[in-house]
Amino acid sequence: MTTTKEPQENEVAKHVDKAQYVVVAVLIAVGAFLIYNALTLETGFAKVDPVGPRLFPLVVGVAAVLLGVVLAIAIPRGSVGEADAGEDIDPESPGDWRTVGMLVGLFVAMILLVNPLGWVVMGTLFFGGAATILGSKHYVRNFVIGLALSLASFYAFYSGLGIPLPPGILDGIL
């Protein structure tokens, strides 16, 4: 006669999601990169500033490394996030790679075309395109909102911060 041992309530089946180690690697790599760059940053005009330009990247870099270490410790213990009660997706369903591919293409287009076409044009196309790719059916509104945000951010950076964004084909108009 064979008996099977049934799991007791205090025995929890640990599921180790090894894909989370990619997140650990990225967190630690980005954190190390930020720490290195912050330590090698020349102070330049900010020599009299008591905080200096190194503080923020150092804090973010150290936090990223620490969070990566904490996640690396939590993964083998079976720590996985719980889905929100309001989520209406199936976590076991495959990813929508078509949407991801189109968004990646949109990011690449933004990187390649922001200088020749300008921030306002590419910001408008980027916002409108991303909203449309993600499922918004209000095509005109997507691009109008994108235009408003692009113009607002263009002038906020230029007038408010003194940082000129590329005007591109609208040089002389903006």
N, C-alpha and C positions, 0 to 999 in steps of 0.2 A: 504494500500500500504506500503510495507516494502522497506526500502532503506538499501543498504549495504555501509558501509564506506570503501572506497578504501584507501590503505596506500599512504601517501604522500611521496615525495622524502626525506624529512628530517627524516622520521620515519624509523628506521632501525630495522629489526627483529633481536633480539638478540638470538643467539644460545649459550647456556652455555654448554660447553663440560666438564662435571663433572669428566671425566677420567683424566683431567689435574691436578686435586687435588692430584693424586698419585705422580706426578712429584714434586709438591709443598712439599709433605711430605718427599719424598726422598731428595730433595735439602736441606730442613731444617735439617733433621736428619744427613745427611752427613756433613753439615756445622757445626752443633753443636758438632758432634763427632770430627771433625778436630780442632775446637776451644778448646774443653776440652783436647784433647791429646797434643795440642801445649802448653797449659798453664801448664800441668803436666809433660812436657818433661824435663828431666834432661839435663843440658847443657854439662856435661862431659868435654871432651877435648876442646870444643868450648867456654870456658869461656872468652877468650881474644878477640873473634870475636865480633866486635861492632854490627853486624846485628844479629848473633846467629841463631841457628837452628829453633827457634820458629817463625820467621818472615813469611816464606813462607806458612806453614800450617795455620797460623792465617789469612793471607791475603785471601787465598783460602776459608777458612771456613767462614769468614765474608762475602765474596762475594757470596758464595752459599746461606747463610741465607738471605742476602738482595735480591738476585734474586728470592728466594722462596717467600718472602713477596711481591715483585713487581708482580710476577705471580699470587699470591693469590688475589691481588687487581684487576688485569686485567681480570681474568676469569669471574667473575660475570658481568663485563661490556661488555661481548661478544667478547672479543679480541681473534681472532683466526688467525693463520698464513695463508698466501695465498700460494697456490701452485705456483711453478715456472712455467713460461710460457713454458719452454722447457720440463717439466715433461710429460712423456708419460704413466703414470699410472692412474688408476681409483681409486681415494681416497675412493670410496664406496665399492670397492671389498674386500673380506675377506683376511686375512693375510695368508701367506704360512707357516703354522705351521709345516709342514714336514721339511722345510729348517731351521726354527728356532730350532726345536728339534735336528736336526743333529748338528747344530753349538753349541748348549748347551752341547750336548754329547762330542763334540770335546774339548770344554773348560774344562769339567770335566775330560776327559782323560788327558789333559795337566797338570791339577793340580795334579792328582794322579800319573802320570808317569814321571814327570820332574826330580824327584830325582833319581829313579832307572835307567831310560834310559838315562838321561842327557839332557842338554839344546839343544845341537846341533841336536840330534836325534829327540827330541820332537818338537823343533822349525821347523825343516824340515817337519815333519809330520803334524804339526799344520798349517803351511802356505800352503803347498800343498793341504791338506784336505779342508781347508777353501776356497781356490780359486776354487777347484773342486766343492764343495757344492754350491758355489755362481754362478756356471755356466761356468767356464773356461773349454774348451775342450782340452787344451794343457797340458795333464797330466804330461808328462816328464818335460816340461818347468816349470810347477808349483812347482815340487819338487826340481828342480835344483836351481830355484830362492830362494826357502825356505832354501836350504842348504847353498847357498851363504850368505843370510841374517843371518842365525843362526851362521855360522862361524864368520862372520864379527862382529856381536854383542857379541859373546863369547869372542873374542880377544879384542874388544874395552872395554868391561867391565873389563876383567882381566888385560890387559896391560895398558890401558888408565886410568881407574878409580881405579884399585887395588881391584876390587870386583870380587871374584871368583864365577862363575856360576857353577851349578853342572855338572861335566863331565859325570857322570853315567857310562855306559858300555864302553865309550871311554876314561876312566881314564888311563893315561899312554901313550895314543896316542896323545892327544891334548896338 
